[in-house]
């Protein structure tokens, strides 16, 4: 916050940054589709090869669906599965629409702290906690050119996470941070098929809620 004295000198106060750890629990399955390293390498190879050379290579090798399943996951350097921090932050910013909060203000006031980083591309991640490994889903989709394709994606039916939120308390209250994250989980969602998808109305996946210690006890019982 800036204060202007009579002599015209602006005094900038330190940012009032606080950190809060919030537990969330999935209300519907979480489905992920990370952009694989293999796909990136194929795109780079195509861009660095002439059209004539690409044609001369002939048929493409058979598709490895097990590898597609593995590379669709965000796996940290430490080996655990994660969800991009940006997914939660974007959901919170999108949820500002539900309370008429200026989204640009939220972009400067709310941040998600990483638990680790993707081993392949360094994406900041929040650790995904689940009692079971992901299951492989096979979805029939349409590519932009209209051709049919099969996408392999990991799905976690039960999942949770501990979200560490860093925020400017001069711009948003701690209670509002909790409520904004909860609205993001209930009305926006994260991952594939989320309700507030940019391209569709979603599949109802990726919704979650902020849980209190009392709710955790009830869930465990």
N, C-alpha and C positions, 0 to 999 in steps of 0.2 A: 504494500500500500504506500502511495507517495503523498507526502505532505509538503506544501509549498509555503516557505517563510516569506516575510515581508521583503527580505533582501533578494528574492527571486531565486533562491537556491532550493532545489528539490531534494528532499530527504526520503530515501527509499528504506522502508522497514523490511526486516528479514521475512522471507516467506514462512507462513505458519503451516509447515508440512507435518502431517501426522500419518501414522501407519496403523492399519487395522487388519486383523486376520479373521476372515469369515468362512465358516464351513457351509458348503453347499451339497445338496443331494439331488441326483437326477430324478426327474418325474417321469421321464420317458427315455427310451434307448438313445445312446449317443453314437453317431455314425461319423466316421472320419474319412477324408479323401485328400491326403497330402499329395502335393505335386511331386512325383517321384524323381529321384536323381537320374534314373534310367531315361525317363521321358525328357529331362533337360539335356542329357547327353545326346539323345537322338535328334532333338531340335537343333543343337549346336552343330552336329555332324551334317544335317541337311542344309543348314545355312552356309556351311563352309565347303559344300560340294556343288559343283555345277549341275545343271538340270540334266545334261547328257550323261554325266557320270552316275547320277541317281537312277536313271532309267536302265543303265547297263548292269546294275547290280542285281536285277531280277527280283524274284519273289522274296518277301520278308521272312525271317525265321519264325517258327511256330511260337505262339504266345505262351508265356509261362505264368499261369494264373496264381500259383503259389507265391511267385516273386511279386506279382501285382499286389497281392494281399499284404505282403510284408512292407512293401514300399509305400503303401497308402497310409501307413502309420507314422506318427511323429514319435521317434524313439530318441531319448536323451543320450548324452555322452555316458551317463551312469547306467544306461540300459533300461530305464523305466519308460512307460508310455506317458505321453503328455498331450496337453491341449494348448495351442498357441495363446499366449497372453493377449495378443491382439484380438482374438475372438471374443474374450470377455469384455475387454475395453470397448470394442466396437458395439457390442450388445448394449452396454451401459449408455453409450452415447446415443444409440438408436432409441433407447427407452426414454430419452429426454422428450421425445415427441408426445409421450403419454401424459406428461405433466407440464407441457409448454415451457420447458427449460431450454434456454438457448444452447444449441449443440456445440457451438464454437467455445462457449464458456466451459462446458464439460470437458472439452478436449484439453484445456489448460489446467483443469483442476483435479482430474481423476486418472490414476495410472495403476497398472497391475504389475506387481513385482514377480520376476521369474524365479522358479525353483531350480531351473537348469536350462540347458540349451540343446537343440536338436543336433545330433551327431553328424548329420549330413550337411545341413545348411546354416546352422547356428541360430535358428528361430528360437526366441525366448519362449519357454514352456512352463505351464502349471502342471504339476504332477497329477495324473489321473489315477484314482484308487478304485479298484474293482475286486470283488471276491473271486472272479473267474476271468480267464483269458478272453480276448475278443473272439467272436465267432465270424466266420466268413459269410458275407452276403453277396449274392449275385443279382445285379439289377440290370434290366433291359432298358436302355436309354436311346435317344435319338441324337446323333451328332448334328452340328450346325448345317452340314450339307444334306441332312435328311436321312442318311444311312443309319441302320440299326447297329448298336454296339452293346457289349456287356461290360459293365463296370464292377470290379471286385472291390468291396469296401469292408473294413472291420467294424463290427458293432459290439458295443458293451451294453447289455440290458440293465445291469445294475452298476451304478458308478457314483463317485463323489469326488470332492476336491476341497482343498483348503486354499482360499483365494486371499492373498496378501494385497490389500489395496492401499496405495499411497495417495493422499489427497491434501488439498489446500484448505485448511479449516477456516480461512477468511472468506472462502468462496462457497463452501458447501459444508453442512453440519455432518457429524458422524452418523446421526440417525438417518439423514437423507442418503448417505452413501449406502447404508444397509438396505433401505427401501428401493434405491435405484438399482442395486444389483439384483434384488428379488424381482422387481418388475422386468429387468432384462431377462431373467430366467423364465419367468412365466409367460411373457408376451413377445419376446424376441427369439431367444434360444441361441445355441451355438452348434457348429458342425453342419453336416449334410442334412437336408430335409427339415431344417428349422422352420418354425412358423413364419418368421419375418425374412424369408428368403428373398433375395433381390430378383430372382427369376420366376418364382412361383409362390404358391401359398404353403409349400412345404409338405412334409409327410407326418408332421407332429412329433418329430424327433428333436433331441437336444434341449428339451426344457428342463429347468431345475428350479430349486427354491433355496433360500437361505434358511438354515436351521439353527435353532437355539439349543443350548445344552439340555433343556427340558425335553425338546422334541427328539433329540438324539437318544435320551433315556427311554422314551416311549417307543421309538423305532427299534431299539435293541431288545426291548421286552416283547 
